[in-house]
Amino acid sequence: NVEARFKQIEHYIDCWRNALDHFGICGTLRDVSGETDGDSAMRAYCGMQNLPPVHNWNAAAILSTSVRCVQGLYRAIYEQGLVIGKDISVCALGSPEVCRIMIPSLTGEKNPDREPFLAKGLDWILSGGRNWSGPIHLRPEEAELFKGESTGPAPAVNKIL
């Protein structure tokens, strides 16, 4: 994570930690947050310069808190001579529309069907704001995954970053 620790990023990190517990795997949070200005892709790229090379991480995958950050990671991993999707898998949260056009295509979440959410909101507006049930923040319960070329068979390691 190189994004500032606003609510959505905190949520992503909590979900990641819960998944580690659920699946009984270990992982290391690499967090260079705190900066709110500048470009997160450049922060990710420069942050990688201060870490050991990826091939020394004993990791099968990197899960990023943003697609923009992955652009910096892609460059840093490339410069280390590794092949994304073969030597290390990379996945990201957010901006699913960008995942398909990256090279290699990036594994990430798909955009949900927005129609049910829009319909509920429009029904509420048309009713004059009466009879709302449920939370005001509408979102799908589950995210569908787009498996891009950035995800390959896991090397024989037991750690996800």
ChimeraX attribute file (.defattr): number of C-alpha atoms within 10 A of each C-alpha:
attribute: neighborCount
match mode: 1-to-1
recipient: residues
	/A:1	23
	/A:2	25
	/A:3	24
	/A:4	17
	/A:5	17
	/A:6	11
	/A:7	9
	/A:8	12
	/A:9	18
	/A:10	14
	/A:11	13
	/A:12	17
	/A:13	18
	/A:14	12
	/A:15	12
	/A:16	18
	/A:17	16
	/A:18	12
	/A:19	13
	/A:20	15
	/A:21	12
	/A:22	9
	/A:23	8
	/A:24	8
	/A:25	12
	/A:26	14
	/A:27	18
	/A:28	12
	/A:29	14
	/A:30	14
	/A:31	13
	/A:32	15
	/A:33	15
	/A:34	12
	/A:35	13
	/A:36	12
	/A:37	9
	/A:38	8
	/A:39	14
	/A:40	24
	/A:41	21
	/A:42	18
	/A:43	20
	/A:44	25
	/A:45	20
	/A:46	14
	/A:47	18
	/A:48	18
	/A:49	10
	/A:50	8
	/A:51	11
	/A:52	9
	/A:53	15
	/A:54	19
	/A:55	14
	/A:56	8
	/A:57	15
	/A:58	15
	/A:59	22
	/A:60	25
	/A:61	27
	/A:62	22
	/A:63	21
	/A:64	26
	/A:65	22
	/A:66	22
	/A:67	25
	/A:68	21
	/A:69	21
	/A:70	26
	/A:71	18
	/A:72	21
	/A:73	23
	/A:74	22
	/A:75	15
	/A:76	20
	/A:77	19
	/A:78	12
	/A:79	11
	/A:80	12
	/A:81	12
	/A:82	16
	/A:83	15
	/A:84	21
	/A:85	22
	/A:86	15
	/A:87	20
	/A:88	23
	/A:89	24
	/A:90	25
	/A:91	25
	/A:92	20
	/A:93	19
	/A:94	18
	/A:95	14
	/A:96	20
	/A:97	13
	/A:98	13
	/A:99	25
	/A:100	17
	/A:101	11
	/A:102	17
	/A:103	13
	/A:104	17
	/A:105	20
	/A:106	27
	/A:107	26
	/A:108	29
	/A:109	20
	/A:110	18
	/A:111	15
	/A:112	14
	/A:113	9
	/A:114	10
	/A:115	9
	/A:116	13
	/A:117	15
	/A:118	12
	/A:119	11
	/A:120	14
	/A:121	16
	/A:122	13
	/A:123	15
	/A:124	15
	/A:125	12
	/A:126	10
	/A:127	11
	/A:128	9
	/A:129	11
	/A:130	10
	/A:131	9
	/A:132	13
	/A:133	8
	/A:134	7
	/A:135	7
	/A:136	8
	/A:137	6
	/A:138	12
	/A:139	12
	/A:140	12
	/A:141	5
	/A:142	8
	/A:143	12
	/A:144	11
	/A:145	12
	/A:146	17
	/A:147	17
	/A:148	21
	/A:149	20
	/A:150	24
	/A:151	23
	/A:152	18
	/A:153	12
	/A:154	16
	/A:155	14
	/A:156	9
	/A:157	11
	/A:158	13
	/A:159	16
	/A:160	20
	/A:161	17
